[in-house]
């Protein structure tokens, strides 16, 4: 065979086509996010948590109905009616107030505990179940997986909050009269605007859990025990709330993540008072940035053995 007849190597025509599984593909990233959110919301544990949260407004509504016999009580709101008990006094006059009362009752304990269970189990639960390595086999990257996990926790925060609000609205409309809403400032707004305020309140409550969700995710990267991570996250919640209730530690209160949680009551003022709400959003953003970065630093350098 002559040299001219010898086969020649194929020419390099440029870069090879991108692997469809490349993590830089936005469709792949969306697929990871959708998978994590779907998995989180379809777990039996999630159904149980949401059922408990939905039951709280039912119990509050029935208790108020039995106590008052369905009769109206209270003057319809006033400038000092911003707390949970004050919301309860208005439930018999307007069932829409059960939404605010239920959020005030669940935010200090029930909602954050549910979020702590989901966030604490996000990474540690996969490790203890032996599925974390399989998730990382796919060309997703640890950063994208961590972001998808955090997004799924935030989705649970939003779903859980609106489950409480929807349950309270249904029970309130069933057991009590509904109509125009008297704001904390003493002015009256239409029922439609009251519904908008209720939805905005639920969104504010969900946003108030952003920082705690990042803290729980960070704790979840520190251990391979799902139960241990959940217990540690809930323990931190209880500890910080105790610190926030000690007057002698008032100097550190503005830096504790639950300090401005009850500021959602300012949504029911006319006009809405944004000062405390803004401080709450800024504090939650700070916690999300700090503990989100800490979770990323820990997870990207962690030796995955399970």
RAZINOR-V530418 format. One record per residue. N is the residue number from 1. RES is the residue in three letters. OMEGA is omega in radians with two decimals (none if undefined). D_LAST is the distance of its C-alpha to the last C-alpha in Angstrom with 1 decimal. Layout:
n | res | omega | d_last
N | RES | OMEGA | D_LAST
N | RES | OMEGA | D_LAST
This chain:
n | res | omega | d_last
1 | UNK | -3.12 | 57.3
2 | UNK | -3.14 | 58.5
3 | UNK | -3.13 | 56.3
4 | UNK | -3.12 | 57.0
5 | UNK | -3.10 | 55.7
6 | UNK | 3.13 | 52.4
7 | UNK | -3.13 | 49.3
8 | UNK | 3.13 | 48.0
9 | UNK | 3.13 | 44.4
10 | UNK | -3.12 | 43.5
11 | UNK | 3.06 | 44.1
12 | UNK | -3.05 | 41.3
13 | UNK | 3.13 | 42.1
14 | UNK | -3.11 | 39.6
15 | UNK | 3.13 | 35.9
16 | UNK | 3.11 | 33.9
17 | UNK | -3.09 | 33.1
18 | UNK | 3.06 | 30.0
19 | UNK | -3.13 | 26.9
20 | UNK | 3.11 | 26.9
21 | UNK | -3.12 | 23.1
22 | UNK | -3.09 | 23.7
23 | UNK | 3.11 | 22.0
24 | UNK | 3.10 | 25.5
25 | UNK | -3.09 | 26.8
26 | UNK | 3.11 | 27.6
27 | UNK | 3.09 | 27.3
28 | UNK | 3.11 | 23.7
29 | UNK | 3.12 | 23.1
30 | UNK | 3.12 | 25.0
31 | UNK | 3.10 | 23.1
32 | UNK | -3.12 | 19.7
33 | UNK | -3.14 | 21.7
34 | UNK | -3.14 | 23.3
35 | UNK | -3.11 | 20.2
36 | UNK | 3.13 | 18.5
37 | UNK | 3.14 | 21.9
38 | UNK | 3.14 | 22.5
39 | UNK | -3.13 | 19.3
40 | UNK | -3.06 | 19.8
41 | UNK | -3.10 | 23.5
42 | UNK | 3.14 | 23.1
43 | UNK | 3.11 | 20.9
44 | UNK | 3.10 | 23.0
45 | UNK | 3.13 | 22.1
46 | UNK | 3.09 | 23.6
47 | UNK | -3.13 | 26.7
48 | UNK | 3.13 | 27.1
49 | UNK | -3.14 | 26.9
50 | UNK | 3.12 | 29.4
51 | UNK | 3.11 | 31.7
52 | UNK | 3.14 | 31.9
53 | UNK | 3.13 | 32.7
54 | UNK | -3.12 | 35.3
55 | UNK | -3.10 | 36.9
56 | UNK | 3.09 | 37.7
57 | UNK | 3.11 | 40.5
58 | UNK | 3.13 | 41.9
59 | UNK | 3.12 | 42.2
60 | UNK | -3.13 | 43.8
61 | UNK | 3.13 | 46.2
62 | UNK | 3.14 | 47.3
63 | UNK | 3.13 | 47.8
64 | UNK | 3.13 | 49.9
65 | UNK | 3.13 | 51.9
66 | UNK | -3.08 | 52.7
67 | UNK | -3.05 | 53.6
68 | UNK | -3.09 | 55.9
69 | UNK | 3.13 | 57.1
70 | UNK | -3.14 | 56.3
71 | UNK | -3.13 | 59.1
72 | UNK | 3.07 | 58.8
73 | UNK | -3.13 | 58.4
74 | UNK | -3.04 | 58.3
75 | UNK | 3.10 | 60.1
76 | UNK | 3.05 | 57.6
77 | UNK | 3.12 | 55.7
78 | UNK | -3.07 | 56.8
79 | UNK | -3.13 | 55.8
80 | UNK | -3.05 | 54.0
81 | UNK | -3.03 | 52.0
82 | UNK | -3.06 | 48.7
83 | UNK | -3.13 | 46.6
84 | UNK | 3.13 | 44.9
85 | UNK | 3.12 | 47.9
86 | UNK | 3.05 | 50.3
87 | UNK | -3.12 | 48.5
88 | UNK | -3.13 | 48.8
89 | UNK | -3.11 | 52.5
90 | UNK | -3.07 | 52.8
91 | UNK | -3.10 | 50.8
92 | UNK | 3.09 | 53.9
93 | UNK | -3.10 | 55.9
94 | UNK | -3.09 | 53.3
95 | UNK | 3.12 | 50.2
96 | UNK | 3.14 | 48.5
97 | UNK | 3.09 | 48.1
98 | UNK | 3.07 | 45.7
99 | UNK | -3.13 | 43.1
100 | UNK | 3.13 | 43.6
101 | UNK | -3.13 | 43.8
102 | UNK | 3.10 | 40.5
103 | UNK | 3.10 | 38.6
104 | UNK | -3.13 | 40.2
105 | UNK | -3.06 | 39.1
106 | UNK | -3.05 | 35.5
107 | UNK | -3.10 | 34.7
108 | UNK | -2.99 | 34.7
109 | UNK | -2.92 | 32.3
110 | UNK | -3.12 | 31.3
111 | UNK | 3.14 | 30.2
112 | UNK | 3.08 | 28.2
113 | UNK | 3.10 | 26.5
114 | UNK | 3.10 | 25.5
115 | UNK | 3.11 | 24.2
116 | UNK | 3.10 | 22.4
117 | UNK | -3.10 | 20.5
118 | UNK | -3.11 | 19.5
119 | UNK | -3.13 | 18.8
120 | UNK | -3.10 | 16.8
121 | UNK | -2.99 | 14.5
122 | UNK | -3.13 | 14.2
123 | UNK | -3.09 | 11.1
124 | UNK | 3.13 | 10.0
125 | UNK | 3.08 | 10.5
126 | UNK | -3.14 | 8.2
127 | UNK | -3.12 | 5.2
128 | UNK | 3.12 | 6.9
129 | UNK | 3.11 | 7.7
130 | UNK | -3.10 | 4.7
131 | UNK | -3.08 | 6.9
132 | UNK | 3.13 | 6.2
133 | UNK | 3.13 | 5.9
134 | UNK | 3.09 | 8.8
135 | UNK | -3.11 | 10.6
136 | UNK | 3.06 | 10.7
137 | UNK | 3.09 | 12.0
138 | UNK | -3.07 | 15.1
139 | UNK | -3.10 | 17.5
140 | UNK | -3.08 | 17.3
141 | UNK | -3.09 | 16.4
142 | UNK | -3.12 | 14.6
143 | UNK | 3.14 | 18.0
144 | UNK | 3.11 | 18.8
145 | UNK | 3.14 | 15.7
146 | UNK | 3.11 | 16.3
147 | UNK | 3.11 | 19.9
148 | UNK | 3.10 | 19.3
149 | UNK | -3.13 | 17.4
150 | UNK | 3.11 | 20.3
151 | UNK | 3.12 | 22.8
152 | UNK | 3.09 | 21.5
153 | UNK | 3.11 | 21.8
154 | UNK | 3.07 | 25.3
155 | UNK | 3.09 | 26.2
156 | UNK | 3.09 | 25.5
157 | UNK | -3.11 | 27.7
158 | UNK | -3.13 | 30.5
159 | UNK | -3.11 | 30.2
160 | UNK | -3.14 | 30.1
161 | UNK | -3.12 | 33.1
162 | UNK | 3.00 | 35.2
163 | UNK | 3.09 | 34.5
164 | UNK | -3.11 | 36.1
165 | UNK | -3.12 | 38.9
166 | UNK | 3.10 | 39.6
167 | UNK | 3.14 | 39.7
168 | UNK | 3.14 | 42.0
169 | UNK | -3.14 | 44.2
170 | UNK | -3.13 | 44.6
171 | UNK | 3.13 | 45.4
172 | UNK | 3.12 | 47.7
173 | UNK | -3.12 | 49.7
174 | UNK | -3.01 | 50.0
175 | UNK | -3.02 | 51.1
176 | UNK | 3.08 | 53.0
177 | UNK | 3.08 | 55.3
178 | UNK | -3.12 | 54.0
179 | UNK | 3.14 | 56.0
180 | UNK | -3.06 | 56.6
181 | UNK | 3.03 | 54.4
182 | UNK | -3.09 | 55.8
183 | UNK | 3.09 | 53.7
184 | UNK | -3.14 | 53.1
185 | UNK | 3.10 | 55.8
186 | UNK | 3.11 | 58.3
187 | UNK | -3.13 | 58.7
188 | UNK | 3.09 | 58.2
189 | UNK | -3.10 | 56.1
190 | UNK | 3.12 | 56.0
191 | UNK | 3.10 | 53.5
192 | UNK | 3.10 | 52.0
193 | UNK | 3.07 | 51.4
194 | UNK | 3.07 | 50.0
195 | UNK | 3.10 | 47.4
196 | UNK | 3.10 | 46.5
197 | UNK | 3.12 | 46.2
198 | UNK | 3.11 | 44.0
199 | UNK | 3.11 | 41.6
200 | UNK | 3.10 | 41.7
201 | UNK | 3.12 | 41.0
202 | UNK | 3.11 | 37.9
203 | UNK | 3.10 | 36.7
204 | UNK | 3.11 | 37.4
205 | UNK | 3.10 | 35.5
206 | UNK | 3.12 | 32.4
207 | UNK | 3.14 | 32.8
208 | UNK | -3.11 | 33.0
209 | UNK | -3.08 | 29.4
210 | UNK | -3.12 | 28.1
211 | UNK | 3.12 | 27.8
212 | UNK | 3.09 | 26.1
213 | UNK | 3.10 | 23.5
214 | UNK | 3.09 | 22.7
215 | UNK | 3.11 | 22.5
216 | UNK | 3.11 | 20.1
217 | UNK | 3.09 | 17.8
218 | UNK | 3.10 | 18.0
219 | UNK | -3.12 | 17.2
220 | UNK | 3.12 | 14.1
221 | UNK | -3.05 | 12.8
222 | UNK | -3.04 | 13.6
223 | UNK | 3.06 | 11.3
224 | UNK | 3.13 | 8.1
225 | UNK | 3.13 | 10.8
226 | UNK | -3.14 | 12.4
227 | UNK | 3.12 | 15.6
228 | UNK | 3.13 | 15.9
229 | UNK | 3.12 | 15.7
230 | UNK | -3.14 | 18.2
231 | UNK | 3.14 | 20.4
232 | UNK | -3.14 | 20.5
233 | UNK | 3.11 | 21.4
234 | UNK | 3.09 | 24.2
235 | UNK | 3.08 | 25.3
236 | UNK | 3.10 | 25.8
237 | UNK | -3.12 | 27.8
238 | UNK | -3.13 | 30.0
239 | UNK | -3.11 | 30.6
240 | UNK | 3.12 | 31.6
241 | UNK | 3.05 | 33.9
242 | UNK | 3.11 | 35.5
243 | UNK | -3.11 | 36.1
244 | UNK | -3.12 | 37.6
245 | UNK | -3.12 | 40.0
246 | UNK | -3.08 | 41.5
247 | UNK | -3.11 | 44.7
248 | UNK | 3.14 | 44.7
249 | UNK | -3.08 | 41.6
250 | UNK | -3.13 | 43.1
251 | UNK | -3.12 | 42.7
252 | UNK | -3.09 | 39.0
253 | UNK | -3.12 | 39.1
254 | UNK | -3.12 | 39.4
255 | UNK | 3.12 | 36.1
256 | UNK | -2.98 | 34.0
257 | UNK | 3.14 | 32.3
258 | UNK | -2.97 | 34.0
259 | UNK | -3.08 | 37.4
260 | UNK | -3.09 | 38.7
261 | UNK | -3.06 | 37.0
262 | UNK | 3.10 | 40.3
263 | UNK | 3.12 | 42.1
264 | UNK | 3.11 | 41.6
265 | UNK | 3.14 | 44.9
266 | UNK | 3.06 | 46.6
267 | UNK | -3.10 | 46.0
268 | UNK | 3.03 | 48.6
269 | UNK | 3.13 | 51.3
270 | UNK | -0.01 | 54.0
271 | UNK | 3.14 | 53.3
272 | UNK | 3.08 | 49.6
273 | UNK | -3.02 | 49.0
274 | UNK | -3.03 | 46.3
275 | UNK | -3.13 | 46.3
276 | UNK | 3.11 | 43.8
277 | UNK | 3.13 | 41.8
278 | UNK | 3.09 | 41.5
279 | UNK | 3.11 | 40.4
280 | UNK | -3.13 | 37.7
281 | UNK | 3.14 | 36.4
282 | UNK | 3.14 | 36.6
283 | UNK | 3.12 | 34.7
284 | UNK | 3.08 | 31.9
285 | UNK | 3.11 | 31.8
286 | UNK | 3.12 | 31.6
287 | UNK | 3.14 | 28.7
288 | UNK | -3.13 | 26.9
289 | UNK | -3.07 | 27.6
290 | UNK | -3.06 | 26.7
291 | UNK | 3.00 | 23.5
292 | UNK | 3.09 | 22.4
293 | UNK | 3.12 | 22.9
294 | UNK | 3.10 | 21.1
295 | UNK | 3.13 | 18.0
296 | UNK | 3.14 | 18.3
297 | UNK | -3.14 | 18.9
298 | UNK | -3.03 | 15.9
299 | UNK | -3.11 | 13.4
300 | UNK | 3.13 | 15.0
301 | UNK | -3.05 | 14.8
302 | UNK | 3.06 | 11.4
303 | UNK | -3.08 | 9.2
304 | UNK | -3.11 | 5.9
305 | UNK | -3.10 | 3.8
306 | UNK | none | 0.0
